[in-house]
Amino acid sequence: MARQVAAVVGILALMTGASAYPQPSPDPAGGVGPAVIEGLAQQPATTVAGPPRELVPTRPGTATIRGRVLAADTGLPLRKVQVRLSSTGEDRSPARFENQLTTTDASGRYEFGELPAGRYNLTAMKGGYVSFEYGQRRPAESGKPIEVRADQTLEKIDFALPRGAVITGHVLDEFGEPSANVYVAPMRYHFDERGRRRLIPAGGATTNDLGEFRIFALAPGDYYLSATYPGEFGDSNDRAAYAPIYYPGTPEVDLAERLTVASGQTVTDLSLTLLPVRTVRVSGTAVDSEGRPMPGFLVIEPSRSKVADMNQRMALVQPDGSFTAGGLTAGEYRLLVRAEPMLGSTEQATASAVITVGGDDVTGVRLVAGKPSIATGKVVIGDARAAQSLRPSAFHVVTIPDEEMTGALSHDDAQTPVNDDWSFRVTLPPGRTRLHVFGTPGWNVKAVRSGGIDISDVGLDVKASEDLTNIEIELTNRVTETTGLVTDERGEPVRDYAVVIFARDRQKWGSPSRWVRTARSDQDGRFKIGGLPPGEYFAYAVDFIETLATRFALGEGETQMLKLKLHTTP
């Protein structure tokens, strides 16, 4: 246990951004406890008026990062490796955000020059090899950031890419004949952005005319192999179809066989046989809040699936508001229609319903959209002097629906530019929705208020046909930052670790949460986490964060048996 958990040294009370700030001093006790984040005194939020100043173009940087990419198994240099550099976003006032790509030469060397001082992530990618971030030790782990100062040159920022695993096989139909154009995907359990543990594809391949597939560059680990026959867009007269299956040939993901592959391993000659099923149609109409036809796009997906993006269907809603979609098997589905002005809709709106499909066609489904809700308000700035250099049009108000399907079908105005007087007007879908602002680096959302109440974490409860006014989004350039070092039980510095910082208040541990952050140490053994809201936190240092941790829920009277995997550090 001592090897896996280390004391955090130098967790500060998080500082708000200032022109100069002290470096953290080591904590002799090396204890782990709450850290207090307090904001500096600010003037009341100010709505900025008057013509903004033009931004001055930033000059090229003076830092350089270079290194080599080698094959992990042979140590030989790899040519034509794509290396991508991107800003981490942890700096409070970056000169600019970087996103660059270069390719290694015959000696496996790469270089990024004219970089501004800051923190960066580097990723190396080459066909047949597992893509890795710099400092990554395991496939399920994030990489280490690189921090570079002005005029500094960092050498030997090297990668060792492991060879990817390969899975090959063939897909047959019920008559034992090869089946072409079947999509075969290795799937792994991950937590999605909403905190749900789901099977998510990790690449994939389509079968050829001989029914053969070959999946390459897989990271070592456990997979479940799925095979999905291509579905038609819209309706089909063919009532015979094939259900999605999982190796070795079951339609139930819970009965699928787990495949474990090692680095560079090739698993050959897997065979999957498609299962024919009878499908049904769903038909109905979609109308807007005035009862008018609502042409647009219809998306149908299983409402309680453990698997992401499986068995999803799409269709058009016709100009008369009618829709028909085929190819559905028995189960519960969520239907969502998004109005599309280009197809003739008079207003931007969405409508949804949940249906249960059995052995017969489902007809007469009626989807009715509520009147679109409009939210209006202003962006306010705490520091009026600093705001004079900002252009309102550089900022965009973004709507983030809690409902996954609604978010996927958001309209283009989900990102709305702020007006010259710092006002905004956005269309909101029904349901719980959060507002955020993206724009000039170094500025973060401090609070979102509705009626004077802070709703930053809970969002707006949007009801159909109800407009919302006097929304206030406050921005600040006084962004918090936490940095520090980690020592082991002997007081020796630890260079390779991960840090978890989370609010002391358990009510703020939901997913997603701006109150919970993780970070890896950089090349010098320091960690940095920026942008946490002011408050009290706990910080924890661990050797390795297993991103595939098992999360589960218990219903009333329910019993579950869990199979957990113990991870130890060699």
matplotlib code that plots the C-alpha trace (Angstrom):
import matplotlib.pyplot as plt

x = [0.0, 2.9, 4.0, 0.6, -0.3, 2.0, 1.5, 0.8, 3.3, 2.5, -1.3, -2.1, -5.2, -6.1, -5.1, -7.0, -5.0, -2.7, 0.3, 2.6, 1.9, 4.1, 5.3, 4.0, 6.1, 6.5, 4.3, 6.6, 3.8, 3.1, -0.5, -3.5, -6.3, -8.7, -7.4, -9.2, -9.6, -10.4, -10.9, -9.3, -11.6, -13.2, -15.3, -18.9, -19.5, -19.6, -21.3, -18.8, -20.0, -18.2, -16.1, -13.7, -10.0, -8.6, -6.5, -2.8, -1.5, 0.8, 4.4, 5.9, 7.3, 11.0, 10.8, 11.6, 10.6, 12.4, 12.8, 12.6, 10.0, 11.2, 9.6, 9.1, 9.9, 13.1, 14.3, 14.6, 13.6, 10.2, 9.8, 6.6, 5.2, 2.7, 3.4, 0.7, 1.3, -1.6, -2.0, -3.2, -5.4, -4.1, -2.3, -4.2, -3.2, -1.7, -0.3, -2.2, -3.5, -1.3, -2.3, 0.5, 1.3, 4.7, 6.2, 9.3, 12.2, 14.2, 15.9, 12.6, 13.3, 10.7, 10.8, 8.4, 9.9, 8.8, 6.5, 5.2, 6.0, 3.4, 2.2, 1.6, 0.4, 2.2, 0.7, 2.5, 0.5, 1.6, -0.3, 0.2, 1.3, -0.7, -1.1, 0.5, 0.8, 4.1, 4.7, 2.0, 2.8, -0.3, -3.0, -5.7, -3.6, -3.4, 0.0, 2.2, 2.2, 5.3, 6.1, 8.5, 9.8, 10.6, 13.9, 14.1, 14.9, 13.7, 15.6, 14.9, 11.1, 11.0, 8.3, 8.4, 5.4, 4.2, 3.0, -0.7, -2.6, -4.5, -7.8, -8.8, -11.7, -14.8, -18.5, -21.1, -24.8, -27.3, -26.5, -22.8, -22.1, -19.7, -21.4, -19.9, -20.1, -20.6, -19.0, -16.9, -15.8, -13.7, -15.4, -14.2, -15.9, -15.4, -17.1, -18.7, -18.9, -22.1, -20.6, -22.2, -20.2, -20.8, -19.2, -17.5, -16.0, -12.2, -11.7, -13.2, -13.3, -15.8, -15.8, -14.8, -16.5, -15.1, -16.6, -13.1, -12.2, -8.9, -8.6, -5.2, -3.3, -5.3, -4.0, -3.4, -6.5, -9.9, -12.4, -15.9, -16.3, -19.5, -20.8, -23.4, -25.1, -25.5, -29.0, -30.8, -31.5, -35.3, -37.8, -37.4, -39.9, -37.7, -38.9, -35.9, -32.7, -29.8, -29.5, -26.3, -24.3, -21.3, -18.6, -19.0, -22.5, -25.0, -27.3, -26.9, -23.9, -23.9, -23.3, -20.4, -17.0, -14.2, -11.1, -7.8, -5.0, -1.3, 0.9, 1.8, -0.4, -2.4, -5.7, -6.8, -9.7, -12.5, -15.9, -19.2, -22.6, -25.3, -28.7, -31.7, -34.6, -38.0, -38.2, -41.0, -41.8, -42.6, -44.6, -46.3, -46.3, -44.3, -45.8, -44.6, -46.2, -48.8, -49.8, -48.0, -45.9, -42.3, -40.1, -36.6, -34.6, -35.7, -33.3, -34.3, -32.1, -32.5, -33.4, -31.5, -28.5, -25.2, -23.6, -22.9, -24.1, -25.6, -28.8, -29.5, -31.8, -32.3, -35.1, -36.4, -39.6, -41.5, -42.9, -46.3, -44.9, -45.1, -42.3, -41.7, -38.6, -38.0, -35.5, -36.4, -36.4, -38.2, -37.3, -37.8, -36.7, -36.3, -37.5, -36.3, -37.2, -35.2, -36.9, -34.9, -35.6, -33.9, -36.6, -39.4, -39.8, -41.0, -39.3, -36.3, -37.6, -37.3, -39.9, -39.4, -41.2, -40.4, -42.1, -42.0, -41.7, -42.9, -43.7, -46.1, -45.7, -46.1, -48.4, -49.9, -47.0, -47.5, -44.6, -45.5, -42.8, -43.2, -42.7, -39.0, -37.7, -35.6, -33.0, -31.8, -29.2, -25.8, -22.2, -20.7, -17.0, -15.7, -12.6, -13.9, -10.4, -9.3, -12.5, -11.8, -9.3, -12.0, -14.2, -17.7, -17.9, -14.8, -17.1, -19.8, -22.6, -22.9, -25.9, -25.1, -28.3, -28.0, -30.0, -27.5, -29.7, -30.9, -27.3, -26.4, -29.1, -28.6, -29.0, -26.2, -27.2, -26.1, -23.0, -24.2, -21.9, -22.2, -23.6, -21.6, -23.4, -22.5, -26.1, -27.0, -30.1, -30.1, -32.7, -33.0, -34.4, -36.8, -35.1, -32.1, -29.6, -26.3, -24.9, -21.2, -19.1, -16.0, -13.7, -10.5, -7.9, -7.4, -11.1, -13.3, -16.9, -17.1, -20.9, -24.1, -27.1, -30.8, -32.9, -29.9, -29.5, -26.2, -27.1, -23.6, -23.8, -27.5, -28.3, -31.6, -34.8, -36.2, -39.9, -41.5, -42.9, -41.3, -38.9, -36.1, -34.8, -32.2, -29.6, -26.2, -23.0, -20.0, -16.5, -13.3, -9.6, -8.7, -8.5, -7.4, -4.3, -3.0, 0.6, 2.8, 5.1, 4.6, 6.9, 6.9, 6.9, 10.7, 10.2, 11.9, 10.4, 8.1, 8.3, 5.7, 2.2, -1.4, -3.2, -7.0, -8.5, -12.1, -14.4, -14.9, -18.7, -19.9, -22.9, -20.4, -19.0, -21.6, -20.6, -19.8, -18.5, -16.2, -15.3, -13.3, -10.1, -7.2, -3.7, -0.4, 3.0, 5.0, 8.6, 10.0, 7.7, 5.3, 1.6, -0.7, -4.5, -6.1, -9.6, -11.2, -13.9, -13.0, -13.9, -12.5, -11.0, -9.2, -6.1, -4.9, -1.8, -1.7, 0.7, -1.9, -5.5, -7.4, -9.8, -11.7, -12.8, -16.0, -19.0, -22.4, -25.8, -28.2, -32.0, -34.4, -34.1, -31.5, -28.4, -25.3, -22.2, -19.1, -15.9, -13.2, -9.7, -6.8, -4.2, -0.8, 2.4, 5.2]
y = [0.0, 2.3, 2.0, 3.0, 5.9, 8.9, 12.0, 15.2, 18.0, 21.6, 21.5, 25.2, 27.1, 27.6, 31.1, 33.3, 34.6, 37.5, 39.0, 37.3, 34.5, 32.6, 29.1, 26.3, 25.5, 21.8, 20.6, 18.9, 16.7, 15.5, 15.0, 14.8, 17.1, 19.7, 22.7, 26.0, 27.9, 31.6, 34.3, 37.7, 40.6, 41.7, 44.7, 44.0, 42.5, 45.1, 45.0, 46.5, 49.0, 51.0, 49.9, 47.1, 47.3, 45.0, 42.2, 42.4, 39.3, 37.2, 36.7, 33.3, 31.6, 30.8, 27.3, 24.0, 20.4, 17.5, 13.8, 10.4, 7.7, 4.1, 0.6, -0.7, -4.3, -3.7, -0.2, 0.7, 4.2, 4.5, 6.7, 8.4, 8.5, 11.4, 13.3, 15.8, 18.6, 20.4, 22.9, 21.3, 24.3, 24.4, 27.7, 30.7, 33.2, 31.3, 33.4, 31.1, 27.6, 25.3, 22.3, 21.2, 18.0, 16.8, 13.5, 11.7, 11.3, 8.2, 8.3, 8.6, 12.2, 15.0, 18.6, 21.4, 24.9, 28.5, 27.4, 29.8, 28.9, 26.6, 23.1, 20.6, 17.1, 15.0, 12.0, 9.6, 7.6, 5.0, 2.3, -1.1, 0.4, 1.5, 5.3, 6.6, 9.9, 11.0, 9.5, 6.9, 3.6, 1.7, 1.7, 2.8, 5.7, 9.3, 10.8, 13.3, 17.0, 18.7, 22.1, 24.3, 27.8, 30.7, 30.1, 26.6, 23.5, 20.2, 17.2, 13.5, 13.7, 10.2, 7.6, 3.8, 2.6, -1.0, -3.0, -3.3, -6.6, -8.0, -9.9, -11.6, -13.8, -14.2, -13.6, -16.1, -15.9, -18.5, -20.6, -20.7, -18.3, -15.4, -12.1, -8.9, -5.3, -6.4, -4.1, -5.9, -3.9, -4.7, -3.0, -2.1, -1.0, 2.7, 5.4, 8.0, 11.7, 11.1, 8.6, 5.5, 2.3, 1.3, -0.8, 1.6, 0.6, 0.7, 0.7, -1.8, -3.2, -4.1, -7.6, -8.1, -10.2, -13.3, -12.3, -11.7, -9.0, -7.8, -5.4, -4.0, -1.7, -2.8, -1.9, -4.8, -5.5, -7.1, -6.8, -7.9, -8.5, -7.3, -7.7, -5.4, -5.9, -2.6, -1.0, 1.0, 4.7, 5.2, 2.5, -0.9, -3.5, -6.3, -7.6, -10.0, -8.6, -9.6, -8.7, -7.3, -10.2, -10.7, -13.3, -16.2, -15.7, -14.3, -11.4, -10.7, -8.7, -10.2, -13.6, -12.5, -14.1, -11.8, -11.7, -10.8, -9.7, -8.9, -6.4, -7.6, -10.7, -11.9, -13.8, -15.6, -17.3, -16.1, -17.1, -15.3, -16.4, -13.8, -14.4, -13.7, -11.9, -10.5, -6.8, -4.3, -0.8, 2.3, 5.0, 8.2, 12.0, 14.9, 18.3, 21.5, 23.5, 25.0, 21.5, 22.1, 19.4, 19.3, 17.9, 17.0, 14.1, 11.1, 9.2, 5.9, 4.1, 1.6, 3.5, 1.3, -0.1, -0.9, -0.5, 2.9, 3.5, 0.1, -0.7, 3.0, 3.9, 7.2, 8.4, 11.6, 13.2, 14.1, 17.6, 16.4, 15.4, 11.7, 9.2, 5.5, 3.6, -0.1, -2.7, -2.6, -5.7, -6.2, -3.8, -0.3, 2.7, 6.4, 8.5, 12.0, 14.3, 17.5, 20.0, 21.1, 24.5, 23.4, 20.7, 23.1, 23.4, 26.8, 26.7, 25.0, 22.5, 18.9, 16.3, 12.9, 9.8, 6.3, 3.3, -0.4, -2.7, -6.2, -8.6, -6.2, -2.9, 0.2, 2.8, 6.1, 7.5, 11.2, 13.4, 16.9, 19.6, 22.2, 25.8, 26.5, 28.2, 31.3, 32.3, 35.9, 37.6, 39.3, 38.3, 40.3, 40.9, 41.3, 43.3, 46.2, 47.5, 44.1, 43.7, 46.7, 44.6, 42.0, 41.6, 40.2, 38.4, 36.3, 34.6, 32.1, 30.9, 27.1, 25.1, 21.7, 19.5, 16.8, 14.5, 12.7, 12.4, 16.0, 17.1, 15.0, 16.7, 20.2, 22.9, 25.0, 27.9, 25.7, 27.9, 31.5, 34.5, 37.2, 40.5, 43.7, 44.9, 41.6, 40.4, 36.9, 35.0, 31.2, 28.6, 25.9, 22.4, 21.1, 19.5, 20.2, 22.4, 24.1, 27.2, 27.8, 30.4, 29.7, 32.4, 34.2, 32.1, 33.1, 33.8, 31.3, 31.2, 32.2, 31.8, 31.4, 33.0, 32.9, 35.3, 36.0, 32.3, 30.5, 27.6, 26.8, 23.2, 22.4, 24.1, 25.5, 23.5, 24.3, 23.8, 23.7, 27.1, 28.9, 31.7, 32.6, 36.1, 37.9, 35.1, 36.4, 34.7, 36.1, 35.7, 36.1, 36.2, 35.4, 31.7, 29.3, 27.1, 24.3, 23.1, 20.9, 17.9, 14.5, 12.6, 9.0, 7.7, 8.4, 12.0, 11.4, 13.1, 11.0, 11.8, 9.6, 9.7, 11.0, 13.4, 13.5, 16.7, 16.7, 19.0, 18.4, 18.6, 15.2, 16.9, 18.1, 14.7, 14.1, 13.4, 15.6, 17.9, 20.9, 20.2, 17.0, 17.0, 14.6, 15.3, 13.5, 14.8, 16.5, 15.7, 17.4, 15.6, 18.6, 18.6, 21.5, 21.8, 25.0, 26.3, 24.7, 26.9, 28.5, 26.1, 23.4, 20.3, 17.0, 16.0, 12.5, 11.2, 7.7, 5.7, 4.9, 5.8, 2.9, 4.5, 1.3, 1.2, -0.7, 1.5, 0.0, 1.0, -0.9, -0.7, -1.4, -5.0, -5.8, -8.0, -7.8, -9.8, -8.0, -9.4, -6.9, -6.9, -6.1, -3.7, -3.7, -1.8, -4.1]
z = [0.0, 0.8, -2.9, -4.2, -2.0, -1.2, 0.8, -1.1, -0.4, -1.0, -1.7, -1.3, -0.6, -4.3, -5.5, -7.8, -10.7, -10.0, -11.7, -9.2, -6.8, -4.3, -5.0, -2.7, 0.3, 1.4, 4.2, 6.8, 8.0, 4.5, 5.4, 3.2, 4.2, 3.0, 1.1, 1.1, -2.1, -1.5, -4.1, -3.8, -3.1, -6.3, -7.3, -8.1, -11.5, -14.2, -17.6, -20.0, -22.5, -25.2, -28.1, -27.3, -28.2, -30.9, -29.7, -30.5, -32.4, -30.3, -31.2, -31.9, -28.8, -28.2, -26.6, -28.3, -27.6, -29.4, -29.0, -30.6, -31.1, -30.8, -31.0, -27.5, -28.4, -30.5, -29.5, -33.1, -34.4, -36.0, -39.1, -40.3, -36.8, -36.3, -33.1, -32.0, -29.5, -27.8, -25.0, -21.7, -20.8, -17.3, -17.7, -16.5, -19.1, -22.1, -25.0, -27.3, -27.5, -29.6, -31.7, -33.9, -35.8, -37.1, -38.4, -37.4, -39.8, -40.7, -37.3, -35.4, -34.5, -34.2, -33.1, -32.2, -32.3, -31.6, -28.7, -26.1, -22.5, -21.1, -20.5, -23.4, -24.1, -26.7, -28.5, -30.9, -33.5, -36.1, -37.9, -36.3, -33.0, -30.0, -29.8, -26.7, -24.9, -23.5, -20.1, -20.5, -18.8, -19.3, -22.0, -19.6, -18.2, -19.2, -20.2, -18.4, -19.3, -20.5, -19.1, -21.0, -20.2, -22.6, -24.4, -23.0, -25.1, -23.8, -25.2, -25.0, -24.8, -26.1, -26.8, -26.9, -28.8, -28.1, -31.1, -31.2, -31.0, -34.0, -34.1, -37.3, -38.2, -40.4, -40.2, -41.7, -42.2, -41.0, -44.0, -43.4, -46.3, -46.0, -45.0, -46.4, -45.0, -41.4, -38.9, -36.3, -33.3, -30.2, -27.3, -23.8, -20.7, -20.0, -18.0, -20.4, -19.7, -17.7, -15.4, -16.9, -17.4, -21.0, -23.7, -26.1, -29.5, -29.6, -33.4, -35.8, -39.3, -42.0, -43.5, -47.1, -49.8, -48.1, -44.8, -43.4, -40.9, -39.5, -36.6, -35.7, -33.4, -30.3, -26.9, -24.5, -22.4, -22.3, -25.1, -26.2, -29.9, -31.6, -35.1, -36.5, -39.9, -41.7, -41.2, -43.8, -43.3, -42.9, -43.8, -45.3, -46.7, -45.6, -42.3, -42.0, -40.5, -38.2, -34.6, -33.2, -31.8, -29.5, -29.7, -29.7, -31.1, -28.5, -28.8, -25.0, -24.1, -20.6, -22.1, -24.4, -24.0, -23.0, -25.2, -23.6, -25.8, -25.1, -26.8, -30.3, -30.0, -32.9, -32.3, -35.4, -37.0, -34.8, -36.2, -35.7, -37.1, -37.6, -36.0, -38.2, -36.5, -37.5, -37.3, -37.0, -38.2, -36.1, -37.8, -36.7, -37.0, -35.5, -35.0, -33.5, -30.7, -33.1, -34.4, -37.7, -39.4, -38.2, -40.9, -39.7, -38.5, -36.4, -34.2, -32.5, -30.0, -27.2, -24.0, -21.6, -23.4, -21.9, -25.3, -26.9, -30.5, -31.1, -32.9, -33.5, -36.4, -38.2, -40.6, -42.1, -41.0, -44.2, -45.0, -43.9, -40.5, -41.1, -40.4, -40.8, -39.5, -39.9, -38.7, -35.0, -32.8, -29.5, -26.7, -25.3, -27.5, -27.2, -30.2, -30.7, -33.6, -34.3, -36.5, -39.5, -41.1, -44.3, -44.7, -44.1, -40.3, -39.1, -35.7, -34.1, -31.7, -30.5, -29.5, -27.9, -26.6, -25.2, -26.9, -26.3, -29.4, -29.4, -32.3, -34.2, -35.9, -33.8, -35.5, -34.6, -32.6, -32.2, -31.1, -30.1, -29.5, -27.0, -27.9, -28.0, -24.8, -25.2, -22.6, -22.6, -20.4, -20.2, -19.7, -16.9, -16.1, -12.6, -13.7, -15.8, -16.7, -18.0, -19.9, -22.1, -24.1, -24.8, -27.8, -27.0, -30.3, -29.3, -26.6, -27.3, -25.0, -25.2, -24.1, -22.6, -22.2, -19.5, -21.9, -24.2, -27.3, -27.0, -26.8, -29.8, -31.9, -30.7, -33.4, -34.7, -32.4, -29.4, -29.7, -29.9, -30.2, -27.5, -28.8, -28.9, -25.7, -24.0, -24.2, -25.5, -26.7, -26.9, -27.8, -25.1, -25.4, -22.7, -19.7, -17.5, -19.4, -18.4, -19.8, -20.4, -22.1, -24.3, -25.7, -24.9, -23.1, -19.4, -18.8, -17.0, -16.0, -12.3, -11.9, -13.8, -12.1, -12.8, -10.7, -8.6, -7.7, -8.6, -10.9, -12.1, -11.0, -11.3, -14.6, -15.8, -15.5, -18.9, -19.3, -22.7, -23.9, -20.9, -21.7, -19.2, -18.7, -16.7, -16.9, -15.8, -16.7, -14.8, -16.2, -14.3, -15.2, -11.6, -12.2, -9.4, -9.7, -7.6, -8.0, -5.8, -5.3, -3.9, -1.5, -0.4, 3.2, 3.5, 2.4, -1.0, -4.0, -6.2, -9.9, -11.4, -9.9, -10.3, -8.1, -7.5, -6.1, -5.0, -3.1, 0.6, 0.1, -1.1, -2.9, -5.4, -6.5, -9.2, -12.9, -14.6, -11.9, -12.1, -8.4, -9.2, -11.2, -11.8, -13.1, -13.9, -12.8, -15.4, -16.5, -13.4, -10.9, -10.4, -10.8, -11.8, -11.8, -12.8, -13.0, -9.8, -8.2, -4.9, -2.0, 0.3, -1.2, -0.5, -2.4, -2.9, -4.6, -6.0, -8.1, -10.8, -11.4, -13.0, -15.4, -15.7, -12.1, -11.4, -10.6, -9.8, -8.5, -6.3, -6.6, -3.7, -2.6, -5.3, -4.8, -7.1, -7.2, -8.4, -9.9, -9.2, -10.6, -8.2, -9.7, -8.1, -9.1, -10.2]

ax = plt.figure().add_subplot(projection="3d")
ax.plot(x, y, z, "-o")
ax.set_aspect("equal")
plt.show()
